[in-house]
Amino acid sequence: MKYEAVIFDWAGTTVDYGCFAPVQAFLDSFHEYGIDPTMEEVRGPMGMLKIDHIRTMLQGERISGLWKEKYGRDWTEEDVHAVYELSEKKLLENLPNFADPKPYVIETVKELREMGMKIGSTTGYTDDMMAIVAPKAKELGYEPDCWFSPNAVGNHGRPYPYMIFKNMEALGLSDVRKVIKVGDTVSDIKEGKNAGMEAVGILEGSSVLGLSKEEFDALSEEEKKAQYERAEKIYKDAGADYVILDIRGILDIVK
């Protein structure tokens, strides 16, 4: 078999359908500072280390302009940290409600393990956040062989590939060509490509799609197709080797 391991992302890929825990925290935090970001502005940097996510949002032309209008000055690194600390507080409060495994995750991971595959994971969450998410997901049936957050690599989160290399070290893997990275954001894809491996974008329940299960199920077949095509283009433009409908698509790639 060509592959030895799959490295999954967490929110939006294996847990938290639609990746809503961080989205709500970012929306609420900016709102408290008098700025209401669009969903596109919130989801664009998704998958990054959370403080880098805040900084990227503030660098956007519209939010940057609104900040200057509101406070009479450009934003500073102090502002980045202030908004980040508020978002972290809100996210830590929300996380226990957003750790449910997505559909087909438990069965697919079981089948991958039966094929001899190792299961690693990386995340944009911090260690403190993962201390909430990982045990809750385990309780509900999902537990990878290991996980690493940006805290494990000097806070050099995605698109840096260092969390992937920590996984490879922990799992005893020697060849990036035998590992696949799977995620639901542009930064996930870039993380995998920067590590020199094949990268896979997942459609249903992803941050790129940005829909709750209820919202997705309410779409017509034509609307679903249009959403898939939009998301697939985003992944492909980021360098994805494969785009799959849901996590079960990994089995087809591996086989």
N, C-alpha and C positions, 0 to 999 in steps of 0.2 A: 504494500500500500504506500502511496506517495506521501501521505501526511501522517504526522505523529501527534499533533496537538492543535486545538482550536483555542484562541484567546478571545473571549467575549467581553464586550462592554457590559455595564450594568443597566442603569435607568434608560428605558426606551428600547433596550435590546433583550435583556433577560428578565427584568422586573419593570414595574411601573409603566403600564401600557400608555403610550403617548408622551412619556417623559414629562409628567406634570408637576412633580414635587419641586424641582428647581425653577421651573417657569413661574409658578405661583409666588415663590420666594422673591424672585427678581422683580416681578410686577409690583408686589406689595412694597418692597423696599424703595424702589424708585418713586412710587406713588407718595410715600411718606416724605420724600424730598421734593414733592411738587411737580414731578415729571411722570407722565404716563407713556411708557414705551409701546410701540406696536408689537404684535406677536412676531413679526418678521425680525424686528430689532432684538427681541429677547432670544429667539431661537437660532439666529445666525451664528453666534459663537458657541453654541451648545457643544458640550463634550470637553471643553477646555477646563483647566483648573479654575475654580470659581472666581478667584480674585482677578485672573486674566480675563475672564468672561465679563466682569463688571467694567474693567478698563477698556476692553474692546467696545462695549456698548457706549461708554462715554466718549470714545474717539469718533463715533459715528457723527456725521455732519448735523443731523437733525437734533439729536440729544445734546450734543455739544453746544449747539445754538440755543436750545431751550435752557440749558444750565446757565449760560452767560446772561440770558435774558432774565432769568429768575434771581441770580445772585450777583449780577453786575460784574462778573469776572469769569475767567476760564477756570475749568475744574483743575484740581491738583491731585497729587498722589495721596494727600490726606483725605480728600473727598473719596477717592477710590476705596481706601481702607474703611472709611466711615460707612459707605453704602454696603461694602462687602460684609462688614461685621453685623450690620442689621440683617442682611440677607441670610447670613449663616445662622443667626439666631432663629429666624423664621423657618429656615429649612430644617434645622434640628427639631423644631416643634412639629413640622409636617411629616418628617420621614417615616415614622412608624406606620403611617397610613398609605405609604407608597412603596411597599417592599414586596407586594404580591408578584409571584412569577407570572410572566405572560403566557398565553396559550401555547401549548406544545413544548414548552421549555423542558419540563421535568422528563417527559418521555424521550425527547430528542437527546438530551444529555446522557440519559441512561443507555440509549442505543449507541451513542458515540463511544461511551466507556466499554460497552460490550465488544466494540470493534478494536479496542486497545488504545483508543485515543486519550490523551491527557487534556484536562480542561483548565485553562488559566483564565485570568480576567484582569482588566485594567479599568480605571474609573476617573471621572472628573471630580468625584467626591473626595473629601479629606478623610484621614484616619478616624476622626471623631464621628463623621457622618457614617462611615462604613461600620463603625462599632454598633450602630443602630440597624443599618440595612442588612448586613451580612447575617447576623443571628436570626433576624426576623424571616429572611428568605430561607434560611436553613430549616427553621421551624415549619415553613410552608412547603418544603421539599426540594429547594434548589441550593446546592453548595458546590462551587467549583473547587478544584484542588488547591488553588491559591488565589489571592488577590493582592494587588499593589495599587496604592494611590499615589498622587504626585508627592505626598510627604516622604515617600520612600526613596525619592530620586531628587532631593534638593529642591522640591517644588517645581521641577521642570516637567510640567504636565504636557498633554498633547498640544501641538503635533509632534513634540519630541518623542522619540521611540524608546526612551529609557525604561518606562514601566514594562514594556514588552520584554526587554532584555532581562529585567529582574525576574519575570515569569520564566523565561527560558533557563535562567540559572537555577531557579528553585525546582523546576521540573526536569532538569538534567537534559535539556535539548541543545543540540549543537549546530543545527542547520536551519536558517530562517526560511529556506525553500520548502521545508517540511512542516511549516506552521502557517495557519490562516488566522487573520484578524477579522473579527466580525463586529460591526457596530451600526449605529443609527444616526450618525452625524458626519459632517464633512471632516471634522478633526479626527474622528475615528479612522476614516479612510486614510488620511494623511499620516496618522501615527503608524498604521500598518505599512504603507508604502515607504515611509522614512526608515522603517526597520528592515526593508528589503524583502518583504513577503507579500503574498497575495492578500488583498483586502476585499471584504464583502460588505455591501450595504443591505440592510434589512428594511422592508417596506412597511408592513402592517405594524401599527403600534409604535412607530418610530417618531423621533423628534422632527425629522425632516418632513414627515407627513403632517405631524402636529395636530392630530385629531384624537379625541377620546374614543373608546370602543363604541359608545352610543352614537356619537357623531358619525363615525365611520360606517356603522351598520345602517344608518339612516340614508346614506348616499345611494343614488341609483347606480346601476352597473356602469353606465356611461360616465357618471361623475367619478366613480372609483377608478376607472380606466384613465381618466384625465389626471387624477391625483397620482396614480402610479407612474405615469409618463413624466410628470413634473419632477417627482422625487428621484426617479431613475436617472434623469438628466443631471440632477445635482450631484448624485453619487458618481456618475461616469465622468463628469467634468472635474471632480476631485481626484480621479484616478482609480476608481473601483474596478477590480477585475471581474467581479460578479455582482449582480443585484438579485436578491431573492425575495419572494413574497413574504414568507415567515421563516422561523428558525428551522423548520423541517427541510428547507432547501439546502442546508449544510450537508445533510446526508447524501443528497444527489451529487454534490461537489466532491465529497470525500470518496464516495463509491466510484 
